[in-house]
Amino acid sequence: MSVPAGLTDSRLGPGTLTIDAKSYEYQIANVALEPEISDEDGTPTLAVPEPAPLATIDWALTGSAIQDFDKGAESFLNYLMDHALEEVPFTWTPNESTLEYAGVCQLRPATIGGDAGVQITSDFELPVVCVITRTDPPPPGLAAKKSEK
């Protein structure tokens, strides 16, 4: 199937995931930044009897990691366990472009173990505790632009 003109068929990989200056892309099978939007009713006033909802957005760095617990401290899963609840910087480049997402996430342990005799993965969810920055790839002939999301 051909890609329509003007559309870039972006796919994950090869890319990088660095957490606290450690590279984990060889252990990561899936990664995403996922928003969670919470709404609560605004307070009606005489001037605005039907206010728009008050919305907040929380982000999480989520994904699946191939279990590698035999690697000791170099294991992504053991790192999450050993540093649980620490807040550390992360950078994620989804593919070979210069697009990069960066922020600070709180480490949370993930499941270790599972079915016998097969390659096992663990899902992880690391809350992002700051504003995520995005560095876009430059258009042809222009420098990269940084934005906050």
Secondary structure as GFF3:
##gff-version 3
##sequence-region A 1 149
A	DSSP	beta_strand	16	19	.	.	.	ID=ss1
A	DSSP	beta_strand	22	23	.	.	.	ID=ss2
A	DSSP	beta_strand	28	40	.	.	.	ID=ss3
A	DSSP	beta_strand	54	66	.	.	.	ID=ss4
A	DSSP	three_ten_helix	69	74	.	.	.	ID=ss5
A	DSSP	alpha_helix	76	82	.	.	.	ID=ss6
A	DSSP	beta_strand	87	93	.	.	.	ID=ss7
A	DSSP	beta_strand	100	106	.	.	.	ID=ss8
A	DSSP	beta_strand	121	127	.	.	.	ID=ss9
A	DSSP	beta_strand	133	136	.	.	.	ID=ss10
A	DSSP	beta_strand	145	148	.	.	.	ID=ss11
###
